Amino acid sequence: MAAIAPSGVRIGCRRIREGDEAHLLPGEAHSIPARQPGMRRASGAARWIAHGLLAELGVGDAAILRTPSGAPVWPEGIMGSLAHDDDMAVAAVAPVGDIASLGIDVEPAQPLPDDILALVTTPADRTDAADRHLAGRILFAAKEAVYKAVYPLDREVLGYEDITVDLNAGHATTKTGRKARLAYCVAPRVVVLAFVEKDRG
Ligand SMILES: CC(C)(COP(=O)(O)OP(=O)(O)OC[C@H]1O[C@@H](n2cnc3c(N)ncnc32)[C@H](O)[C@@H]1OP(=O)(O)O)[C@@H](O)C(=O)NCCC(=O)NCCS
């Protein structure tokens, strides 16, 4: 998975385990509305990864609070993104620099059900370079990752139809005019990283 990260971006994953909710710092636990234990466990696992990545950047003990929109708050000078599926949590962080914003998503490496594929796909999306069985799943994860990268910049809720993905070229555009680059892997899970470059977004 580390191979998909552009220079300067740190990325990590962790299988979600019993008790991972204990990794939420007090402020984080408070910022995450009462939800199912499994969701809190996943949020704790993702933050455990992020805390470690932040420590590598010399930032210790920083709480990654959840805002009412769902977007996480990163320490001054850092940007990042979190995601989890039922089994795995992932996180990516980078110092603010050439990259203005990051988004990540993780999904099981299984074909996307046809009904969801129909909701996610627009005629302008291009996926023919991707694995035929996983193209829909990668497309889905790409749109979620792009949304997470773009939301902190524009604060606008987007639907799948508002994001056009070209997996062949490795980029996406939003109806708000943002452009994001995409990188992904498919094993052992589908992980897509979207990043908006400074002055090009
Ligand atoms: C952001 C969103 C797509 C996340 O999807 P999800 O399947 O629920 O959850 P994921 O595991 O992929 O990601 C969860 C993480 O996303 C991050 N996140 C949530 N809302 C976010 C936002 N608005 N901006 C950036 N990141 C966000 C959080 O860090 C969250 O982790 P946490 O709950 O531990 O704090 C979804 O919650 C959402 O807000 N959807 C509304 C808009 C939408 O669905 N549009 C269609 C997709 S383009």
PDBQT file of the ligand as one rigid body, heavy atoms in Angstrom, charges set to zero:
ROOT
HETATM    1  C1  LIG A 301     -17.406  10.930   3.940  1.00  0.00    +0.000 C 
HETATM    2  C2  LIG A 301     -18.220   9.689   3.636  1.00  0.00    +0.000 C 
HETATM    3  C3  LIG A 301     -18.258   9.488   2.109  1.00  0.00    +0.000 C 
HETATM    4  C4  LIG A 301     -17.475   8.537   4.379  1.00  0.00    +0.000 C 
HETATM    5  O1  LIG A 301     -17.950   7.313   4.047  1.00  0.00    +0.000 OA
HETATM    6  P1  LIG A 301     -18.151   6.077   5.064  1.00  0.00    +0.000 P 
HETATM    7  O2  LIG A 301     -18.279   4.892   4.189  1.00  0.00    +0.000 OA
HETATM    8  O3  LIG A 301     -19.220   6.419   6.027  1.00  0.00    +0.000 OA
HETATM    9  O4  LIG A 301     -16.895   5.905   5.965  1.00  0.00    +0.000 OA
HETATM   10  P2  LIG A 301     -15.336   5.645   5.676  1.00  0.00    +0.000 P 
HETATM   11  O5  LIG A 301     -14.881   4.560   6.547  1.00  0.00    +0.000 OA
HETATM   12  O6  LIG A 301     -15.030   5.537   4.231  1.00  0.00    +0.000 OA
HETATM   13  O7  LIG A 301     -14.699   6.993   6.202  1.00  0.00    +0.000 OA
HETATM   14  C5  LIG A 301     -14.954   7.418   7.487  1.00  0.00    +0.000 C 
HETATM   15  C6  LIG A 301     -14.041   8.592   7.751  1.00  0.00    +0.000 C 
HETATM   16  O8  LIG A 301     -14.237   9.588   6.756  1.00  0.00    +0.000 OA
HETATM   17  C7  LIG A 301     -13.904  10.842   7.323  1.00  0.00    +0.000 C 
HETATM   18  N1  LIG A 301     -14.927  11.790   6.931  1.00  0.00    +0.000 N 
HETATM   19  C8  LIG A 301     -16.242  11.748   7.241  1.00  0.00    +0.000 A 
HETATM   20  N2  LIG A 301     -16.853  12.807   6.698  1.00  0.00    +0.000 NA
HETATM   21  C9  LIG A 301     -15.911  13.527   6.034  1.00  0.00    +0.000 A 
HETATM   22  C10 LIG A 301     -15.927  14.717   5.273  1.00  0.00    +0.000 A 
HETATM   23  N3  LIG A 301     -17.047  15.395   5.092  1.00  0.00    +0.000 N 
HETATM   24  N4  LIG A 301     -14.759  15.158   4.748  1.00  0.00    +0.000 NA
HETATM   25  C11 LIG A 301     -13.608  14.480   4.911  1.00  0.00    +0.000 A 
HETATM   26  N5  LIG A 301     -13.523  13.332   5.630  1.00  0.00    +0.000 NA
HETATM   27  C12 LIG A 301     -14.672  12.873   6.185  1.00  0.00    +0.000 A 
HETATM   28  C13 LIG A 301     -13.816  10.664   8.837  1.00  0.00    +0.000 C 
HETATM   29  O9  LIG A 301     -12.474  10.737   9.218  1.00  0.00    +0.000 OA
HETATM   30  C14 LIG A 301     -14.372   9.274   9.044  1.00  0.00    +0.000 C 
HETATM   31  O10 LIG A 301     -13.708   8.577  10.080  1.00  0.00    +0.000 OA
HETATM   32  P3  LIG A 301     -14.245   8.640  11.598  1.00  0.00    +0.000 P 
HETATM   33  O11 LIG A 301     -15.705   8.329  11.526  1.00  0.00    +0.000 OA
HETATM   34  O12 LIG A 301     -13.442   7.587  12.268  1.00  0.00    +0.000 OA
HETATM   35  O13 LIG A 301     -13.931  10.016  12.081  1.00  0.00    +0.000 OA
HETATM   36  C15 LIG A 301     -19.660   9.752   4.161  1.00  0.00    +0.000 C 
HETATM   37  O14 LIG A 301     -19.683   9.671   5.513  1.00  0.00    +0.000 OA
HETATM   38  C16 LIG A 301     -20.376  11.028   3.795  1.00  0.00    +0.000 C 
HETATM   39  O15 LIG A 301     -20.228  12.076   4.401  1.00  0.00    +0.000 OA
HETATM   40  N6  LIG A 301     -21.271  10.943   2.776  1.00  0.00    +0.000 N 
HETATM   41  C17 LIG A 301     -22.113  12.039   2.336  1.00  0.00    +0.000 C 
HETATM   42  C18 LIG A 301     -21.798  12.407   0.914  1.00  0.00    +0.000 C 
HETATM   43  C19 LIG A 301     -21.788  11.211   0.018  1.00  0.00    +0.000 C 
HETATM   44  O16 LIG A 301     -21.966  10.073   0.422  1.00  0.00    +0.000 OA
HETATM   45  N7  LIG A 301     -21.577  11.453  -1.280  1.00  0.00    +0.000 N 
HETATM   46  C20 LIG A 301     -21.379  10.394  -2.199  1.00  0.00    +0.000 C 
HETATM   47  C21 LIG A 301     -19.901  10.031  -2.199  1.00  0.00    +0.000 C 
HETATM   48  S1  LIG A 301     -19.063  11.108  -3.262  1.00  0.00    +0.000 SA
ENDROOT
TORSDOF 0
